[in-house]
């Protein structure tokens, strides 16, 4: 699993670098986004990936990698929003936003390592298209929980779903690097 840990870190470094650069460009304007808006942004990215995986013709020259990076960064934003709540105005400075990013990624990595221990890194035998489908399934679950005003009877909360989406996107990026 040491390979997985270092591969996770490499993927996250690329995502975090982009997050930091965008934070320099735009500040933390994303802090005004409600969770359903972030869910929808991730949904758009996941559907775009699915289209790239199934469509024979591509009219916009983007790749799966950039979309999976977007899923990771939007999932981190959602996890921060869950913790801090939605702001009326951008209220985080660059350092605080980046520190929160690192904290949320650390929590996701620990979850991933725990699950990898229990599941024996089964994700390594999965296809990228299956990981995409799992992300979309998680998104549909989150949308349902949001529609239910966050109430669940027996299911894990929204935060666990965002963590899983982030980890599935990391796995997909590791596969795409092969």
C-alpha positions in Angstrom: 0.0 0.0 0.0 3.0 2.3 0.1 2.7 2.6 -3.6 -0.9 3.7 -3.2 0.1 6.3 -0.6 2.7 7.9 -2.7 0.5 7.7 -5.9 -2.3 9.4 -3.9 0.1 12.1 -2.8 1.3 12.7 -6.4 -2.2 13.1 -7.7 -3.2 15.4 -4.8 -0.1 17.5 -5.3 -1.2 18.3 -8.9 -4.8 19.0 -7.8 -3.7 21.2 -4.8 -1.3 23.2 -7.0 -4.2 24.0 -9.3 -6.4 24.9 -6.3 -3.7 27.2 -5.0 -3.2 28.9 -8.3 -7.0 29.4 -8.8 -7.2 30.8 -5.2 -4.5 33.4 -6.2 -6.5 34.3 -9.3 -10.1 34.2 -7.9 -9.8 34.2 -4.1 -12.3 32.0 -2.4 -15.4 33.1 -4.4 -16.5 29.4 -4.2 -17.3 30.0 -0.5 -20.7 31.4 -1.5 -21.7 28.1 -3.2 -24.3 26.0 -1.5 -23.8 22.3 -1.4 -26.3 21.5 -4.2 -24.3 23.9 -6.5 -21.1 22.1 -5.7 -22.8 18.7 -6.2 -24.0 19.9 -9.6 -20.6 21.1 -10.6 -19.2 17.6 -9.8 -22.1 16.0 -11.6 -21.3 18.1 -14.8 -17.6 17.0 -14.6 -18.6 13.3 -14.1 -21.1 13.4 -17.0 -18.4 15.0 -19.2 -16.0 12.2 -18.3 -18.7 9.6 -19.1 -19.2 11.3 -22.4 -15.5 11.2 -23.1 -15.5 7.5 -22.4 -18.4 6.7 -24.6 -18.6 9.3 -27.4 -16.7 8.6 -30.6 -16.5 12.3 -31.6 -15.1 14.9 -29.2 -15.8 18.6 -30.1 -14.0 20.2 -27.1 -10.4 19.2 -26.6 -10.3 18.3 -23.0 -9.4 15.1 -21.3 -10.5 13.0 -18.5 -7.6 14.0 -16.3 -8.6 17.6 -16.1 -12.2 16.6 -15.3 -11.1 14.2 -12.5 -8.9 17.0 -11.0 -12.0 19.2 -11.0 -14.0 16.5 -9.2 -11.3 16.3 -6.5 -11.1 20.0 -6.0 -14.9 20.5 -5.9 -15.2 17.6 -3.5 -12.7 19.3 -1.2 -14.6 22.6 -1.5 -17.8 20.7 -0.5 -16.1 19.2 2.5 -15.0 22.6 3.6 -18.5 24.0 3.1 -19.9 21.2 5.3 -17.5 22.1 8.0 -17.6 25.9 7.8 -21.1 26.6 6.3 -21.8 28.7 3.3 -20.5 32.3 3.4 -22.3 35.4 2.1 -18.9 36.7 0.8 -15.5 35.1 0.4 -14.2 34.9 3.9 -11.0 32.8 3.8 -7.6 34.1 3.0 -5.3 32.1 0.8 -3.4 30.4 3.6 -6.5 29.4 5.5 -8.1 28.0 2.3 -5.0 26.0 1.5 -4.7 24.7 5.1 -8.3 23.6 5.0 -7.7 21.9 1.6 -4.7 20.0 3.1 -6.8 19.0 6.2 -9.7 17.6 4.1 -7.3 15.7 1.8 -5.6 14.2 4.8 -8.9 13.0 6.1 -9.8 11.5 2.7 -6.4 9.8 2.5 -6.8 8.2 5.9 -10.3 6.9 4.9 -8.8 5.6 1.6 -6.0 3.8 3.4 -8.4 2.2 5.9 -10.7 1.0 3.2 -7.7 -0.2 1.1 -6.6 -2.3 4.1 -10.1 -3.8 4.4 -10.8 -4.3 0.7 -7.3 -5.3 -0.4 -7.0 -2.6 -3.0 -9.7 -4.0 -5.1 -9.9 -0.7 -7.0 -6.7 -1.6 -8.9 -8.7 -4.3 -10.8 -11.4 -1.8 -11.7 -11.8 0.1 -14.9 -11.8 3.9 -15.1 -15.3 3.7 -16.5 -16.5 1.8 -13.4 -14.9 4.5 -11.1 -16.8 7.1 -13.1 -20.0 5.3 -12.7 -19.4 5.0 -8.9 -18.8 8.7 -8.7 -22.1 9.4 -10.6 -23.9 6.9 -8.2 -22.5 8.8 -5.2 -23.6 12.1 -6.8 -27.2 10.7 -7.2 -27.1 9.6 -3.6 -26.0 13.1 -2.5 -28.7 14.8 -4.6 -31.3 12.6 -2.9 -30.0 13.3 0.5 -30.0 17.1 -0.3 -33.6 16.7 -1.6 -34.4 15.1 1.8 -32.9 18.1 3.6 -30.0 16.0 4.8 -32.1 13.5 6.6 -31.2 9.8 6.2 -32.6 6.7 7.9 -29.6 4.3 7.7 -27.2 5.9 5.2 -23.9 7.6 5.7 -23.9 11.3 5.4 -23.1 13.6 2.6 -19.5 14.1 3.7 -18.7 10.4 3.4 -20.0 10.5 -0.2 -17.8 13.4 -1.1 -14.8 11.7 0.4 -15.6 8.6 -1.6 -15.9 10.6 -4.8 -12.6 12.3 -4.2 -10.9 8.9 -3.6 -12.5 7.3 -6.7 -11.3 10.3 -8.8 -7.7 9.8 -7.3 -7.9 6.1 -8.3 -9.0 7.0 -11.8 -6.1 9.4 -12.2 -3.7 6.8 -10.9 -5.1 4.4 -13.6 -4.8 7.0 -16.3 -1.1 7.6 -15.5 -0.3 3.9 -16.3 
